[in-house]
Structures are given as C-alpha cells and as structure tokens.
C-alpha cells in the first residue's frame, strides 16, 4: 500500500502495490483537500432535552490536512500487514476496513502504536484525530458508523513515558535482569520477562507459546506440554527446541512474520512447568500464558501484556533502588528502560558469546558471517538474501556496554 500525491486532484491518493486505487480513503483525502475542512463529533442537547452526537465541520489548515493524510496512510499500511501477516482471524483488510470494529481501531492505537511502536501521547492523539476525521466522513456519507477512539486508562502512563527521549542504554546485565525476575508478583509475570531476556521474544510473541502439539503445513511440532514430558524422560538434556510460528511474530509487508526455533534451557522449561502445574488456571485454552483475573479468567493474554508487566515490575525495582534496598555495585535500572531492552540484551549476549567462541572481535564481524546470520535467526530477523539486516548490527554496539559492565564487576 502506498500514499502518492496526485497533481490532478491536488490531494493524496492511496493505492495498492498493483496501483489499484483504495477508493474510500482517496475520496476522503480529496474531500478534505477540496473543502479545507473535516467532520468532528460534538455532543449537544437536542430539542427534546437529550444529549445527542452531531457532526460539524471544522476548518483544517494545510499542515493539519497533511498530518491527517500521513496518519491515515500509516493506518492503512498496518491494515495491509494485519491481513497479509494473518494476525488475528477477523478478516480485516483494505477492502473492508471501513467497517472495522471500534475494538480493532482502539487496539491499533493502544497495542500497536503505544505499546509496540512507542508512540507518545501527542502522536497517539494525532492518530486518533486523523482516524476520527476519516470515519466521521464515512459515517456522514453513509458507509459506516462513527467510532469512539481513545487512549485506554492503563496505557496513558506508557504513552507519557514514550514522550521522554530514550537515553537509557539498550542493555541489561544478567544481574539486573535477575533482580527484575525476582520482583515479579507471579510465576507467569516472571516468565513473561524471562522469555524476552533469555529467549529474545517480543511481547506479542508470547502468544505463540502453545500448550498442545500443533501442525504447520504437514509438519507436527511439540507444544510445551510435550516438552515437559520430554524433560522428565531425559533428565540430562539441557536444551529443548520450540518452534515459534511466524503468525505470532512481527509481520512484514506481503508476508507473515519470521518463524524461528527457540532454544529453551532446562531451568527455564522447568519453571514453565511450575507455572503450568501450580499457577495457570485449569482451563482449556491453546495459549500457554493466560489471564487469572476474575474478569478475564482463563483467556489468552493481550499482545501488550508483557510490556505492562515490565512497567509494573520496573516501578517496584526503581523504588527499591531509590531506597537503597538493592546491591550498590552493578548496573542500575533506568526509568526509560523498556520491555524490549530485555530482548535486546539477549541478542547482545548471543552476539558476544558467538563472536568470542570463534575468537573474533565483535567489531570485525561482517553481516554475511555465521555469527551475524545465527543471531539474526535467533532474533527473528530476515536474512533471506544471505546477509543479516541492519537491525542485527545494534547488538555489536551493545557488546561494548556488556564489556564495560563485565570490567566493572
């Protein structure tokens, strides 16, 4: 999906990769550019004394129109990836996005923009304004109903935190990670941190941990229950392979996410078994990680649950740190550290260990080397052209931080 500027119509038009027009967004763009205004929903008391929503036109400057076009383009690109990456099963795509349920739009704002992409409050508000302008236009023209879009209460603090420049280093030492794990209020929350810090899993990818065996094509893969049984039968086995399906991963344009094998060490697998036996609700749900709260008991966790868990535990550790209740030596937790830093730390450790094991300096590792390609595979980075992507190069820079902390111990 692309946004291009039409000289003929003087507005942005939205086209698919085959250059076919995405009609409704293009009509909206033409309307707002031609009229210089957009619809806003207003609550007013009608003649019967009741509060009613009415649509009123509001002037839009050129800067506002450009912003609305850009944010709408971002949303449509996500819709395309949502459908082509096979995330979810509700059939949302470019052809029917005008009828998207409000819950999906709010999930885009809260789970995707704020939790996953790190959007600030100001950025999220701009996206809400743009989507409201678009869906209000569709409502007035009879294509759909108006939407109620918002930043959820439990996401406002995360959005505010996203406004702060991310100056914190992108590496947490094993000691600091251990402190975070020990301050988790439950086994589940401890594991949601460990899957990032010890397996390199993204927050949403925790939904890819399944209880029972599953099929991908004609191949059968073991679920965690089977791995628990395998660990019991083989007490000397220290590492177990788990296949993380790409549909639970970060999706790419015209493709699903990268499937990959996770190498779960024995201690972590046994801790997962502890959760399954002693804490996980005894309910049939293919997802391994489920909710235990009364209102959502037994349901699969949300894609951003691990992000929220990290923020909650971070506040606890920061208070202990400020009150002198943690060891004085070693790395300190920063208020700007995020859940993703756990995953980044895992990647750094892997890069450092692989380079050290081959007797090469990490600064000398090239993108086509086995070290690079192995780390890219472990992290779910695409290396289809035989070269690891630039994203993987971040771990070289973080290796310097790891070395520094090792020297300070």
C-alpha positions as CSV (number, residue, x, y, z in Angstrom):
1,X,0.0,0.0,0.0
2,X,1.3,3.4,-1.0
3,X,0.3,7.0,-0.5
4,X,1.1,9.2,-3.5
5,X,0.2,12.8,-4.2
6,X,-2.0,13.5,-7.2
7,X,-1.2,16.7,-9.1
8,X,-4.5,16.3,-11.0
9,X,-6.7,16.2,-7.9
10,X,-4.4,18.1,-5.5
11,X,-4.6,15.5,-2.8
12,X,-3.1,12.3,-1.6
13,X,-4.4,9.1,-3.1
14,X,-3.9,5.6,-1.7
15,X,-3.0,2.7,-4.0
16,X,-2.2,-1.0,-3.6
17,X,1.1,-2.3,-4.8
18,X,-0.5,-3.2,-8.2
19,X,-1.5,0.5,-8.4
20,X,-5.2,-0.2,-8.0
21,X,-7.0,2.6,-6.1
22,X,-8.1,2.2,-2.5
23,X,-11.2,4.2,-3.1
24,X,-12.7,5.4,0.2
25,X,-9.5,6.8,1.8
26,X,-8.8,8.6,-1.6
27,X,-12.3,10.1,-1.7
28,X,-11.8,11.3,1.9
29,X,-8.5,12.8,1.0
30,X,-10.0,14.6,-2.0
31,X,-12.9,15.9,0.1
32,X,-10.7,17.3,2.9
33,X,-8.3,18.9,0.4
34,X,-11.1,20.4,-1.7
35,X,-13.2,21.7,1.2
36,X,-10.4,22.6,3.6
37,X,-12.5,21.1,6.5
38,X,-13.3,17.8,8.2
39,X,-16.1,16.4,10.4
40,X,-15.8,16.3,14.2
41,X,-18.4,14.8,16.5
42,X,-20.0,17.1,19.0
43,X,-22.3,16.3,21.9
44,X,-25.3,18.7,22.1
45,X,-28.6,18.9,23.8
46,X,-31.4,18.4,21.2
47,X,-34.8,20.0,21.2
48,X,-36.2,17.1,23.4
49,X,-33.6,17.8,26.1
50,X,-31.4,14.8,25.4
51,X,-27.7,14.7,24.7
52,X,-27.0,13.7,21.1
53,X,-24.0,13.4,18.9
54,X,-23.9,15.7,15.9
55,X,-21.3,16.1,13.1
56,X,-19.9,19.6,12.5
57,X,-17.3,20.8,10.0
58,X,-14.1,22.2,11.3
59,X,-11.5,24.1,9.3
60,X,-8.3,22.3,8.5
61,X,-5.0,24.1,7.8
62,X,-2.7,22.7,5.1
63,X,-0.5,21.3,7.9
64,X,-3.4,19.5,9.5
65,X,-4.5,18.1,6.2
66,X,-1.0,16.7,5.5
67,X,-0.9,15.2,9.0
68,X,-4.3,13.5,8.6
69,X,-3.2,12.1,5.2
70,X,0.0,10.7,6.7
71,X,-1.6,9.1,9.8
72,X,-4.3,7.6,7.7
73,X,-1.6,6.2,5.4
74,X,0.1,4.7,8.4
75,X,-3.1,3.0,9.5
76,X,-3.8,1.6,6.0
77,X,-0.3,0.2,5.8
78,X,-1.0,-1.6,9.1
79,X,-4.3,-2.9,7.9
80,X,-2.5,-4.4,4.9
81,X,0.1,-6.0,7.1
82,X,-2.6,-7.1,9.6
83,X,-4.4,-9.1,6.8
84,X,-1.3,-10.3,4.9
85,X,0.5,-11.3,8.0
86,X,-2.5,-13.3,9.1
87,X,-2.6,-11.6,12.5
88,X,-6.0,-12.5,14.0
89,X,-8.9,-14.2,12.4
90,X,-11.5,-11.4,11.9
91,X,-10.7,-10.9,8.2
92,X,-9.8,-7.2,8.4
93,X,-8.3,-6.0,5.1
94,X,-8.1,-3.0,2.8
95,X,-11.4,-3.9,1.1
96,X,-13.5,-3.9,4.3
97,X,-11.5,-1.7,6.7
98,X,-14.3,0.9,6.6
99,X,-16.4,-1.5,8.7
100,X,-13.7,-2.2,11.2
101,X,-15.0,-2.7,14.7
102,X,-14.1,0.0,17.2
103,X,-12.2,-2.5,19.3
104,X,-9.8,-3.2,16.5
105,X,-9.2,0.5,15.9
106,X,-8.6,1.0,19.6
107,X,-6.2,-2.0,19.7
108,X,-4.3,-0.3,16.8
109,X,-3.9,2.9,18.8
110,X,-3.1,1.3,22.2
111,X,-1.4,-2.1,21.4
112,X,0.3,-1.2,18.2
113,X,1.1,2.5,18.3
114,X,1.7,3.0,22.0
115,X,2.9,-0.4,23.3
116,X,4.7,-1.8,20.3
117,X,5.9,1.3,18.4
118,X,6.5,3.5,21.3
119,X,4.1,6.4,20.3
120,X,3.9,9.3,22.7
121,X,0.6,10.8,23.9
122,X,0.9,13.6,21.3
123,X,1.5,11.1,18.5
124,X,-1.4,8.9,19.6
125,X,-3.8,11.9,19.8
126,X,-2.8,12.8,16.3
127,X,-3.6,9.3,15.0
128,X,-7.0,9.4,16.9
129,X,-7.8,12.8,15.4
130,X,-7.0,11.5,11.9
131,X,-8.9,8.3,12.2
132,X,-11.9,10.1,13.7
133,X,-11.9,12.6,10.8
134,X,-11.8,9.7,8.3
135,X,-14.5,7.5,10.0
136,X,-16.7,10.6,10.7
137,X,-16.6,11.3,6.9
138,X,-17.6,7.7,6.2
139,X,-20.4,7.9,8.7
140,X,-21.8,11.2,7.2
141,X,-21.6,9.7,3.7
142,X,-23.4,6.5,4.9
143,X,-20.6,3.9,4.6
144,X,-20.3,3.1,8.4
145,X,-21.0,4.4,11.8
146,X,-18.9,6.8,13.9
147,X,-16.2,5.3,16.2
148,X,-15.3,6.0,19.8
149,X,-11.5,6.1,19.8
150,X,-9.4,6.7,22.9
151,X,-6.2,6.0,24.8
152,X,-7.0,3.4,27.4
153,X,-6.5,4.4,31.0
154,X,-3.9,1.8,31.6
155,X,-1.9,2.9,28.5
156,X,-1.8,6.6,29.4
157,X,1.2,6.2,31.6
158,X,3.1,4.2,29.0
159,X,2.2,6.9,26.4
160,X,3.5,9.6,28.7
161,X,6.7,7.6,29.2
162,X,7.2,7.4,25.5
163,X,7.4,11.1,25.3
164,X,10.7,11.0,27.2
165,X,13.8,10.7,25.0
166,X,15.1,7.1,25.2
167,X,18.5,7.9,26.7
168,X,18.8,4.6,28.7
169,X,21.4,2.1,27.4
170,X,19.9,-0.8,25.5
171,X,21.4,-3.5,27.6
172,X,20.6,-5.0,31.0
173,X,23.2,-7.1,32.7
174,X,22.3,-10.7,33.7
175,X,22.4,-9.5,37.4
176,X,19.9,-6.7,36.8
177,X,17.7,-9.0,34.8
178,X,17.7,-11.4,37.7
179,X,16.6,-8.6,40.0
180,X,13.7,-7.9,37.8
181,X,12.7,-11.6,37.6
182,X,12.8,-11.9,41.4
183,X,10.5,-9.0,41.9
184,X,7.7,-10.4,39.7
185,X,4.5,-10.9,41.6
186,X,3.7,-14.3,40.0
187,X,5.4,-17.1,38.1
188,X,3.6,-16.0,34.9
189,X,4.9,-12.5,35.1
190,X,8.4,-13.8,35.9
191,X,8.2,-15.9,32.8
192,X,6.9,-13.1,30.6
193,X,10.2,-11.2,31.4
194,X,12.4,-14.3,31.0
195,X,11.0,-15.2,27.6
196,X,12.4,-11.8,26.4
197,X,15.6,-11.8,28.5
198,X,16.5,-15.5,27.9
199,X,14.9,-16.3,24.5
200,X,14.7,-12.9,22.8
201,X,10.9,-13.0,22.5
202,X,8.9,-9.9,21.6
203,X,5.9,-9.0,23.8
204,X,3.2,-10.2,21.3
205,X,5.2,-13.4,20.5
206,X,4.3,-14.7,24.0
207,X,1.0,-15.7,22.4
208,X,3.0,-18.2,20.3
209,X,3.7,-20.4,23.3
210,X,1.1,-23.2,22.9
211,X,0.2,-26.0,25.4
212,X,-0.5,-28.8,22.9
213,X,1.3,-30.0,19.8
214,X,0.4,-28.2,16.6
215,X,0.8,-28.5,12.9
216,X,2.3,-26.1,10.4
217,X,1.6,-27.5,7.0
218,X,2.2,-31.2,7.2
219,X,4.8,-30.9,10.0
220,X,3.9,-31.6,13.6
221,X,5.7,-29.6,16.3
222,X,5.7,-30.2,20.1
223,X,3.8,-27.9,22.4
224,X,5.1,-27.1,25.9
225,X,3.3,-30.0,27.5
226,X,5.2,-32.4,25.3
227,X,8.5,-30.7,26.1
228,X,7.7,-31.0,29.8
229,X,7.3,-34.8,29.3
230,X,10.5,-34.9,27.3
231,X,12.4,-33.2,30.1
232,X,11.1,-35.7,32.6
233,X,12.1,-38.6,30.4
234,X,15.6,-37.1,29.7
235,X,16.9,-35.7,33.0
236,X,20.3,-35.0,31.4
237,X,19.0,-33.0,28.5
238,X,19.8,-29.3,29.0
239,X,18.2,-27.6,25.9
240,X,14.8,-28.1,24.2
241,X,13.7,-26.7,20.8
242,X,10.4,-24.9,20.5
243,X,9.1,-23.8,17.1
244,X,7.7,-20.2,17.3
245,X,5.3,-19.7,14.4
246,X,5.6,-16.6,12.3
247,X,1.9,-15.7,12.6
248,X,2.6,-14.8,16.2
249,X,5.6,-12.7,15.3
250,X,6.2,-9.2,13.9
251,X,4.7,-9.2,10.4
252,X,6.3,-7.9,7.3
253,X,4.9,-6.4,4.1
254,X,3.2,-9.0,2.0
255,X,4.4,-11.8,4.3
256,X,3.8,-13.2,7.8
257,X,6.4,-12.9,10.5
258,X,9.6,-14.9,10.6
259,X,9.1,-18.3,12.1
260,X,12.1,-19.5,14.2
261,X,13.3,-22.1,16.7
262,X,13.7,-21.0,20.3
263,X,16.2,-22.9,22.4
264,X,14.8,-23.2,25.9
265,X,17.3,-24.2,28.5
266,X,16.2,-26.8,31.1
267,X,15.8,-24.4,34.1
268,X,13.5,-22.1,32.2
269,X,11.5,-25.1,30.9
270,X,11.1,-26.4,34.4
271,X,9.9,-23.0,35.6
272,X,7.4,-23.0,32.8
273,X,6.2,-26.4,34.1
274,X,5.9,-24.9,37.6
275,X,3.6,-22.3,36.2
276,X,1.5,-24.8,34.3
277,X,1.1,-27.2,37.3
278,X,0.8,-24.7,40.2
279,X,-0.5,-21.4,38.9
280,X,-2.0,-21.5,35.4
281,X,-5.9,-21.7,35.5
282,X,-7.0,-25.2,34.8
283,X,-8.9,-24.4,31.7
284,X,-8.8,-25.4,28.1
285,X,-7.0,-22.7,26.1
286,X,-4.4,-23.4,23.5
287,X,-2.4,-20.4,24.7
288,X,0.1,-21.2,27.4
289,X,0.0,-17.8,29.0
290,X,-3.5,-16.9,30.2
291,X,-5.1,-14.3,32.5
292,X,-6.0,-15.2,36.1
293,X,-8.0,-12.0,37.0
294,X,-11.7,-12.6,37.6
295,X,-13.0,-10.6,34.7
296,X,-10.8,-12.3,32.1
297,X,-10.1,-15.7,33.8
298,X,-8.6,-18.3,31.5
299,X,-8.5,-16.0,28.4
300,X,-5.3,-15.5,26.4
301,X,-3.1,-12.6,27.5
302,X,-3.1,-9.5,25.3
303,X,-0.3,-8.8,22.9
304,X,1.0,-6.0,25.2
305,X,0.6,-7.9,28.5
306,X,4.4,-8.5,28.8
307,X,5.0,-4.7,28.2
308,X,2.6,-3.8,31.0
309,X,4.1,-6.4,33.3
310,X,7.6,-5.0,32.8
311,X,6.4,-1.4,33.5
312,X,4.8,-2.6,36.8
313,X,7.9,-4.5,37.9
314,X,10.2,-1.7,36.9
315,X,8.4,0.7,39.2
316,X,8.9,-1.8,42.1
317,X,12.6,-2.2,41.4
318,X,13.1,1.6,40.9
319,X,11.6,2.2,44.4
320,X,13.9,-0.4,46.0
321,X,16.8,1.1,44.1
322,X,16.0,4.6,45.4
323,X,15.6,3.4,48.9
324,X,19.0,1.6,48.9
325,X,17.5,-1.9,49.1
326,X,19.5,-3.3,46.1
327,X,23.2,-4.0,45.8
328,X,25.2,-0.9,45.3
329,X,27.6,-2.4,42.8
330,X,26.4,-3.2,39.2
331,X,24.1,-1.6,36.7
332,X,21.2,0.5,37.9
333,X,17.8,0.3,36.3
334,X,16.7,3.4,34.4
335,X,13.2,4.8,34.3
336,X,13.5,4.8,30.4
337,X,14.3,1.1,30.2
338,X,11.5,-0.8,28.4
339,X,10.5,-4.5,27.9
340,X,12.2,-4.5,24.5
341,X,15.6,-3.9,26.2
342,X,15.3,-7.4,27.7
343,X,15.1,-8.9,24.1
344,X,17.9,-6.6,23.0
345,X,20.1,-7.8,26.0
346,X,19.5,-11.4,24.9
347,X,20.6,-10.6,21.4
348,X,23.7,-8.8,22.7
349,X,24.7,-11.8,24.8
350,X,24.3,-14.2,21.9
351,X,26.3,-12.0,19.6
352,X,29.1,-11.6,22.2
353,X,29.2,-15.3,23.0
354,X,29.3,-16.4,19.4
355,X,32.0,-14.0,18.4
356,X,34.0,-14.8,21.5
357,X,33.6,-18.6,20.8
358,X,35.1,-18.1,17.4
359,X,37.9,-16.0,18.6
360,X,36.9,-12.9,16.6
361,X,36.4,-9.3,17.8
362,X,32.7,-8.4,17.6
363,X,33.7,-5.1,15.7
364,X,35.2,-7.3,12.9
365,X,32.1,-9.4,12.4
366,X,30.6,-8.8,8.9
367,X,26.9,-9.1,8.0
368,X,27.4,-12.2,5.9
369,X,29.3,-14.1,8.7
370,X,27.9,-17.1,10.6
371,X,27.8,-15.0,13.8
372,X,25.6,-12.4,12.2
373,X,23.3,-14.9,10.5
374,X,22.9,-17.0,13.6
375,X,21.9,-14.0,15.8
376,X,19.6,-12.8,13.0
377,X,17.9,-16.2,13.0
378,X,17.6,-16.3,16.8
379,X,16.0,-12.9,16.9
380,X,13.6,-13.5,14.0
381,X,15.4,-11.0,11.7
382,X,15.1,-11.8,8.0
383,X,18.3,-12.8,6.3
384,X,16.8,-14.2,3.1
385,X,19.4,-12.5,0.8
386,X,22.3,-14.2,2.7
387,X,23.1,-11.0,4.7
388,X,21.8,-10.1,8.2
389,X,19.7,-6.9,8.3
390,X,21.0,-3.6,9.8
391,X,18.8,-4.2,12.8
392,X,21.1,-7.0,13.9
393,X,24.1,-4.6,13.9
394,X,22.7,-2.9,17.0
395,X,24.0,-5.8,19.1
396,X,27.6,-5.0,18.1
397,X,27.3,-1.6,19.7
398,X,25.7,-3.1,22.8
399,X,28.6,-5.5,23.1
400,X,30.8,-2.6,24.2
401,X,28.3,-1.9,27.0
402,X,28.4,-5.6,28.0
403,X,32.3,-5.5,28.1
404,X,32.2,-2.3,30.2
405,X,29.9,-3.8,32.8
406,X,31.9,-7.0,32.9
407,X,35.0,-5.0,33.7
408,X,33.2,-3.1,36.4
409,X,32.3,-6.2,38.4
